[in-house]
Amino acid sequence: MPAEDLERGRKNGGGGGNSTSLAPYYVDTSEKHWTSWLVPMFVFANVAVFIVAMYVNNCPRNNVGFEGKCVARFLGRLSFQPLRENPLFGPSSSTLEKMGALEWDRVVHKHQGWRLVTCMWLHAGVIHLLANMLSLIFIGIRLEQQFGFVRVGIIYLLAGLGGSILSALFIQKNISVGASGALFGLLGAMLSELLTNWTIYSNKIAALLTLLVIIVINLAVGILPHVDNFAHIGGFLAGFLLGFVFLIRPQFGWVESRHLPPGARVKSKHKAYQYVFWLISAVLLIVGFVVGLVMLFKGENGNDRCSWCHYLSCVPTSRWDCQH
C-alpha cells in the first residue's frame, strides 16, 4: 500500500513496558481500584472491525492479480491482500477508504468529518492490529484500574481525535488508519499524571526517566516512512493535557487526614500547582481543538505554516524517501 500511511504507529514494543515499570514507584493512597472492562471492550471492538474489514475486502473476488495472489487463501473471503500491496497482512487501501479511513479530501470537501473518529478503529493489517492491541492492553488496563473507565475512555477517544486532526492538517495526500494516536494519548496522560501527582510517588526521578525513555523511543519510530507520526504527536499532546485535567489525585496524606478527630487540621485535597496545571491544560485543550478543527475545515495545510514540520513525521535518508 505505497500510497498510504500504513499505520498510525508501529507501536509499540516499548508501550507495554511503561505499564509495569512505574508500579514500584507509586505510593498507595488507599484509593478505589476499579475492574477493567472498557479497555478489553476496546480491544474486542478493534478486532471485530478488522474482521469486518477483511470480510468486506474479499480478496479472492476483488484482487485483480497485478500485485500477486492473495495471502492465506485457505481463509477464503478473509484472506489478505498480496504482500507487495500490503506487507502488514491486511485489506486493500480502497477497502480501508470505504470503511472510514482518514482522508483529507473527503473530510474537508465532502463533509465526512466522522472519519476523524472512524479511522481510530481501523487497522492496516494483522501486524498493525497486534502491535496496537498489545500496547492498549499493557497501558490501558492499568490506567483503567487506577482511574476508572469514564476518565480513561474520555482520554482515549479525545486523544485519538486530536491525533486525527493533526494528521489531517499535515498529511493530505495519503489515507491513515489506526489506534496509535489514542495510545500515545494514554502515554501522554501517564506522563502528566506523574507530574501533577508528584508528591505521592517515591523514586520520582527514576519513574520520570523511565517514562520519558519509553515515549522518546516510540516517537522516534515515527520518523520512519509510512508511519503517521503527526497522529502520534497530536494524540500525545492531547493526552498529556487531558491527564492534568482528569487524572489529578488527592495529595499524599489527605485520605488519612479525613479520619482525624474534630478540630484537627485537615490537609487540602489538592495542592495549588495541581489547580494551576488543571486550568492551563483545560484552556489549551479547548483552544487547540477549536483552532485545529477550524483550520481543518477551512482546508488549510499545516505545512504552509510550518515549513519544517514534515520532518517530524519522516526524515529522508539514503535508504528511503518520504512521500508525505
C-alpha positions as CSV (number, residue, x, y, z in Angstrom):
1,M,0.0,0.0,0.0
2,P,2.6,2.5,-1.1
3,A,0.1,5.4,-1.5
4,E,-1.0,5.5,2.1
5,D,0.2,5.7,5.7
6,L,0.0,2.1,6.5
7,E,-0.3,2.7,10.2
8,R,-0.8,5.3,12.8
9,G,2.1,4.0,14.5
10,R,4.3,0.9,14.5
11,K,3.5,1.0,18.2
12,N,4.8,-0.3,20.5
13,G,7.1,-2.8,21.9
14,G,8.1,-0.1,24.4
15,G,4.5,0.8,25.2
16,G,3.9,-2.3,27.3
17,G,6.9,-1.5,29.4
18,N,5.6,1.6,30.9
19,S,2.5,-0.1,32.4
20,T,4.7,-2.1,34.8
21,S,7.8,0.0,35.0
22,L,6.1,2.7,37.1
23,A,4.4,0.3,39.5
24,P,7.3,0.1,42.0
25,Y,7.4,3.9,42.3
26,Y,3.7,4.5,43.2
27,V,2.8,5.1,46.8
28,D,-0.7,3.6,47.5
29,T,-3.1,6.3,48.8
30,S,-5.9,3.8,49.6
31,E,-8.0,5.0,46.6
32,K,-10.6,2.8,45.0
33,H,-9.2,0.3,42.4
34,W,-11.5,-0.4,39.5
35,T,-12.2,-3.5,37.5
36,S,-11.0,-3.0,33.9
37,W,-13.7,-3.8,31.3
38,L,-13.7,-0.8,28.9
39,V,-10.2,-1.4,27.6
40,P,-10.9,-5.1,26.9
41,M,-14.1,-3.9,25.1
42,F,-12.0,-1.5,23.0
43,V,-9.7,-4.4,22.1
44,F,-12.7,-6.6,21.1
45,A,-14.2,-3.8,19.0
46,N,-10.9,-3.2,17.1
47,V,-10.6,-6.9,16.4
48,A,-14.2,-7.2,15.3
49,V,-13.9,-4.2,13.0
50,F,-10.7,-5.7,11.4
51,I,-12.6,-9.0,10.7
52,V,-15.5,-7.0,9.2
53,A,-12.9,-5.1,7.0
54,M,-11.4,-8.3,5.8
55,Y,-14.9,-9.7,5.0
56,V,-15.7,-6.5,3.0
57,N,-12.3,-6.7,1.3
58,N,-13.0,-10.2,-0.1
59,C,-9.5,-10.6,-1.7
60,P,-10.3,-13.7,-3.8
61,R,-13.1,-11.9,-5.6
62,N,-11.7,-8.3,-5.8
63,N,-8.0,-8.9,-6.3
64,V,-7.1,-8.3,-10.0
65,G,-3.8,-10.1,-9.7
66,F,-1.4,-7.3,-10.7
67,E,0.3,-7.4,-7.3
68,G,0.3,-11.2,-6.9
69,K,-2.0,-13.7,-5.3
70,C,-4.0,-13.4,-2.1
71,V,-2.2,-14.5,1.1
72,A,-3.5,-17.2,3.3
73,R,-6.1,-18.2,0.7
74,F,-7.4,-21.0,3.0
75,L,-9.1,-18.2,4.9
76,G,-11.4,-17.7,1.9
77,R,-13.1,-14.4,1.9
78,L,-10.9,-13.3,4.8
79,S,-7.6,-13.9,3.1
80,F,-5.1,-11.0,2.9
81,Q,-4.1,-8.7,0.0
82,P,-0.8,-9.6,-1.8
83,L,2.2,-8.7,0.3
84,R,3.5,-6.4,-2.4
85,E,0.4,-4.3,-1.9
86,N,0.0,-4.6,1.9
87,P,3.0,-6.1,3.8
88,L,1.1,-5.9,7.1
89,F,-1.3,-8.8,6.1
90,G,-4.5,-6.8,5.7
91,P,-7.1,-5.3,3.3
92,S,-6.6,-3.0,0.4
93,S,-6.4,0.8,0.5
94,S,-9.8,1.0,-1.2
95,T,-11.4,-1.2,1.5
96,L,-9.9,1.0,4.3
97,E,-11.1,4.1,2.5
98,K,-14.6,2.6,2.1
99,M,-14.7,1.6,5.8
100,G,-13.8,5.1,7.1
101,A,-10.1,5.7,6.8
102,L,-8.9,9.3,7.4
103,E,-8.6,11.1,4.1
104,W,-8.2,14.9,4.0
105,D,-10.2,15.5,0.8
106,R,-13.2,13.5,2.0
107,V,-13.2,15.2,5.4
108,V,-12.8,18.8,4.1
109,H,-14.6,18.8,0.7
110,K,-17.1,16.0,1.1
111,H,-18.0,16.9,4.7
112,Q,-17.1,13.5,6.1
113,G,-15.9,14.7,9.5
114,W,-16.9,11.4,11.0
115,R,-13.7,9.9,9.5
116,L,-11.7,11.7,12.2
117,V,-13.2,9.1,14.6
118,T,-13.8,6.0,12.5
119,C,-10.1,5.8,11.4
120,M,-9.2,5.1,15.1
121,W,-11.0,1.7,14.8
122,L,-9.4,0.6,11.6
123,H,-6.0,-1.1,11.1
124,A,-3.9,-1.7,8.0
125,G,-3.1,-5.4,8.8
126,V,-2.7,-8.1,11.4
127,I,0.8,-6.8,12.4
128,H,-0.5,-3.3,12.9
129,L,-3.5,-4.6,14.9
130,L,-1.5,-6.9,17.2
131,A,1.1,-4.2,18.0
132,N,-1.6,-1.6,18.9
133,M,-3.8,-4.0,20.9
134,L,-0.9,-5.4,22.9
135,S,0.1,-1.8,23.8
136,L,-3.5,-0.9,24.6
137,I,-3.8,-3.9,27.0
138,F,-0.5,-3.2,28.8
139,I,-1.1,0.6,29.1
140,G,-4.8,0.9,29.3
141,I,-5.8,-1.8,31.7
142,R,-3.6,-0.4,34.5
143,L,-4.8,3.1,33.9
144,E,-8.4,2.0,34.0
145,Q,-7.8,0.0,37.2
146,Q,-6.5,3.2,38.8
147,F,-8.8,5.8,37.4
148,G,-11.9,4.1,36.2
149,F,-13.5,3.6,32.8
150,V,-15.0,7.1,32.4
151,R,-11.8,9.1,32.6
152,V,-9.7,6.6,30.7
153,G,-12.4,6.3,28.0
154,I,-12.6,10.1,27.6
155,I,-8.8,10.4,27.3
156,Y,-8.6,7.6,24.8
157,L,-11.3,9.0,22.5
158,L,-10.3,12.7,22.7
159,A,-6.6,11.9,22.2
160,G,-7.4,9.8,19.2
161,L,-9.4,12.7,17.8
162,G,-6.5,15.1,18.5
163,G,-4.2,12.8,16.6
164,S,-6.6,12.6,13.7
165,I,-6.9,16.4,13.5
166,L,-3.1,17.0,13.4
167,S,-2.6,14.2,11.0
168,A,-5.2,15.6,8.6
169,L,-3.7,19.1,8.8
170,F,-0.2,17.9,7.7
171,I,-0.8,14.7,5.7
172,Q,-3.2,15.4,2.9
173,K,-2.3,13.1,0.1
174,N,-2.5,9.7,1.9
175,I,-5.0,7.9,4.0
176,S,-4.4,7.0,7.6
177,V,-5.8,4.4,10.0
178,G,-5.0,3.0,13.4
179,A,-5.4,3.5,17.2
180,S,-1.9,4.8,17.8
181,G,-2.9,8.4,18.3
182,A,-5.2,7.3,21.1
183,L,-2.4,5.0,22.5
184,F,0.0,7.9,22.5
185,G,-2.6,9.9,24.3
186,L,-2.6,7.3,27.1
187,L,1.2,7.6,27.2
188,G,1.0,11.4,27.4
189,A,-1.6,11.1,30.2
190,M,0.7,8.8,32.2
191,L,3.4,11.5,32.0
192,S,1.1,14.3,33.1
193,E,-0.3,12.1,35.8
194,L,3.1,11.5,37.2
195,L,3.9,15.3,37.1
196,T,0.6,16.5,38.7
197,N,0.6,13.8,41.4
198,W,4.4,14.2,42.0
199,T,4.1,14.1,45.8
200,I,2.6,10.6,46.0
201,Y,5.4,8.9,44.1
202,S,8.6,7.6,45.6
203,N,11.7,7.4,43.4
204,K,10.2,10.2,41.3
205,I,13.2,10.8,39.0
206,A,13.5,7.1,38.1
207,A,9.9,6.9,37.3
208,L,10.0,10.1,35.2
209,L,13.2,9.0,33.3
210,T,11.7,5.5,32.6
211,L,8.5,7.0,31.1
212,L,10.4,9.7,29.1
213,V,12.7,7.0,27.5
214,I,9.6,5.0,26.5
215,I,8.0,8.0,25.0
216,V,11.1,9.2,23.1
217,I,11.7,5.7,21.6
218,N,8.1,5.4,20.4
219,L,8.1,8.9,18.9
220,A,11.5,8.2,17.2
221,V,9.9,5.3,15.4
222,G,7.6,7.8,13.8
223,I,10.3,9.3,11.6
224,L,10.3,6.1,9.5
225,P,8.4,6.2,6.2
226,H,4.7,5.1,6.1
227,V,4.3,5.9,9.8
228,D,1.9,8.7,10.7
229,N,3.9,10.5,13.4
230,F,1.6,13.5,13.3
231,A,-1.1,11.3,14.7
232,H,1.3,10.2,17.4
233,I,2.3,13.7,18.3
234,G,-1.3,15.0,18.2
235,G,-2.5,12.2,20.4
236,F,0.4,12.6,22.8
237,L,-0.2,16.3,23.3
238,A,-3.9,15.9,23.7
239,G,-3.4,13.0,26.2
240,F,-0.7,15.0,28.1
241,L,-3.1,17.9,28.7
242,L,-6.1,15.6,29.4
243,G,-4.0,13.9,32.1
244,F,-3.7,17.1,34.0
245,V,-7.5,17.6,33.8
246,F,-8.7,14.0,34.5
247,L,-6.0,12.2,36.4
248,I,-5.5,14.5,39.3
249,R,-5.2,12.7,42.7
250,P,-5.5,14.0,46.2
251,Q,-2.2,14.9,47.8
252,F,-0.4,12.3,49.9
253,G,-2.0,12.0,53.4
254,W,-5.3,13.7,52.5
255,V,-7.3,10.4,52.7
256,E,-6.0,9.6,56.1
257,S,-6.5,13.2,57.4
258,R,-10.2,12.9,56.9
259,H,-10.4,10.5,59.8
260,L,-8.7,12.8,62.3
261,P,-10.6,13.9,65.4
262,P,-12.8,17.0,65.1
263,G,-10.8,20.2,65.3
264,A,-7.6,18.7,63.9
265,R,-6.0,20.4,61.0
266,V,-7.0,18.7,57.7
267,K,-4.9,18.9,54.6
268,S,-6.4,20.4,51.5
269,K,-7.4,17.8,48.9
270,H,-5.1,19.2,46.2
271,K,-2.0,21.3,46.0
272,A,-2.1,24.8,44.4
273,Y,0.1,23.7,41.5
274,Q,-2.4,20.9,40.6
275,Y,-5.1,23.5,40.2
276,V,-2.8,25.7,38.0
277,F,-2.0,22.7,35.8
278,W,-5.7,21.9,35.6
279,L,-6.7,25.4,34.5
280,I,-3.9,25.9,31.9
281,S,-4.4,22.4,30.4
282,A,-8.2,22.9,30.1
283,V,-7.7,26.2,28.3
284,L,-5.1,24.8,26.0
285,L,-7.3,21.8,25.2
286,I,-10.3,23.9,24.2
287,V,-8.2,26.4,22.2
288,G,-6.2,23.6,20.5
289,F,-9.3,21.6,19.4
290,V,-11.2,24.7,18.2
291,V,-8.2,26.1,16.2
292,G,-7.4,22.7,14.8
293,L,-10.9,22.0,13.6
294,V,-11.4,25.5,12.2
295,M,-8.1,25.2,10.2
296,L,-9.0,21.7,9.0
297,F,-12.5,22.5,7.7
298,K,-11.2,25.7,6.1
299,G,-9.0,23.4,4.1
300,E,-5.7,24.8,5.4
301,N,-2.4,22.9,5.0
302,G,-0.3,22.9,8.2
303,N,2.8,22.6,6.1
304,D,2.2,26.1,4.7
305,R,2.5,27.5,8.2
306,C,5.4,25.3,9.3
307,S,7.9,24.5,6.5
308,W,10.0,22.1,8.6
309,C,7.2,20.2,10.4
310,H,7.2,17.4,7.8
311,Y,10.4,16.2,9.3
312,L,8.6,15.3,12.4
313,S,6.8,12.5,10.6
314,C,9.5,11.3,8.2
315,V,13.2,12.1,7.9
316,P,14.6,11.2,4.4
317,T,17.8,9.2,4.2
318,S,19.8,7.4,1.5
319,R,17.7,4.3,2.4
320,W,14.2,5.7,1.9
321,D,12.2,8.6,0.6
322,C,9.4,10.5,2.3
323,Q,6.2,10.6,0.3
324,H,4.2,12.9,2.7
